[in-house]
Amino acid sequence: MKTKFLGCSQVVAAFATVLALSGGTAQAAVGPCSVPTLAHPSIQSAVSDTNCDPINVDPGVYAENVVISRSLTLNGARAGDAVAGRVFGNLTESTVTGMITIQAANVTIDGFSLTNSLTNTMQNSGILVKTAGDRAFITNNIISAVGTLTLADATQGIYLENGPDDVRIVDNEISRIQSSRSAKGIYIGDTAAINASRNVLISGNSIRNITSGDRGAYGIQVNNRAGQPGLVISNNTIDTLTGLGVLGGGWAHAIGLEGDTLNVLVVGNDISNLFDLVPNPMFGPDAIAVFFEDNPSFGTARVNQNNFDVTPLVAYGIAVHPVLIVAFPNSIVDGTCNWWGDRNGPGPMGPGAGAKVSSNVDFNPWLIARAPAGACVGGASAPAKVTGGGQIPGDDPLFSPLGTCCPCRL
């Protein structure tokens, strides 16, 4: 019998494909892993295997919470597929009934369906990005039916906790988020955070059917007192936010910039159907497309080319909290070139019959039809700025005569 010997180059090539030498110890090379397999029956088992990257998850239901503590790419069965036309949780989806937590830099989550854990209905996020989750990329995911109206916890589809930077949240669908307290599609928190989330992009997402039992319903909320330089909110669709207000304290804010947002850009968003079903008995309805509160940098904001398809003369397109107006009377939001729902612009502070506008917002000129086709020529000869010493017109039920508004937004 002949013995067959490999040539030197063949030996080296074969060895390199299997082993990596470190200190004389042979280690398996990092490469793609599939779930489920005998080696990796669950998503977490593959995530915990440092030799797996990327991780490709087959269609099916995965009842688990996943914690990611290293850089990797996690691909669902619909990775790279736009959410339009997909059906949440169907047989072609990788459906996680639990929460994905990112606590490492450079993590990509692409192409999943996510919902509440079947065994933990108190789950309050679909995807949670912790402080260490810089450069997370969350895309092409459907997050639906997270939270419940019977619990006291606040709930959000995607949550950036205490300062992850350079996060991109792009082309996701977030729906049916509900909570007895505030419910948010996307949340950048927290009220006591000392670490700002810098350079965050929220773009191309569909956010709809967000419901709060007795607090605020938000499409996107910023609530980090440390400040968020470099925030861009663009080309999102935000539709049907409902503050039930069962005790008279609900509100609906599509984009709540309720923390410091230096040079924020809010552009190209479609906002519709904001409902405060049981208005506060003292202050009346509280439905606002873009709201500035606890935000000393509001005068650096640009809010342009958005469609405010909200209830005319009831809901606001853009509003600045009266306390900010008193504290910074010369600060003005650039709110030009928006569609207010009426070709004659906002009202009643403005000249038209569209969505309302507060003082300290430059709304002139405005679009005379919906973006992107509408021309920005409305009111070109009218005064460019409306400022006020902290007062909104006295017949405005959202704000009290003393220039303070609403209960605390928790």
Secondary structure, DSSP 8 states (H G I E B T S, - for coil): -------HHHHHHHHHHHEEEETTEEEE--EEEEESSSS-SSHHHHHT-TTEEEEEE-SEEE---EEE-S-EEEE-TTTT--STT--TT-TTSEEEES-EEE-SSSEEEES-EEE--SS-TT--EEEEE-TT-TT-EEES-EEEEE--TTS-S-EEEEEEES---S-EEES-EEEEEEESS-EEEEEEEETT--S---S-EEES-EEEEEEESSSEEEEEEEEETT--TT-EEES-EEEEEEE--TTS--EEEEEEE-S--TT-EEES-EEEEEEESS-BTTTB--EEEEEE-S-TTGGG-EEES-EEES-TTTSEEEEE-HHHHHH-TT--EE--S-B-SSTT-S-SSSSSSSSEE-SSEE--SEESSSTTTS-EEETTTS-S----SS---TT-TTB-TTS-BSS---
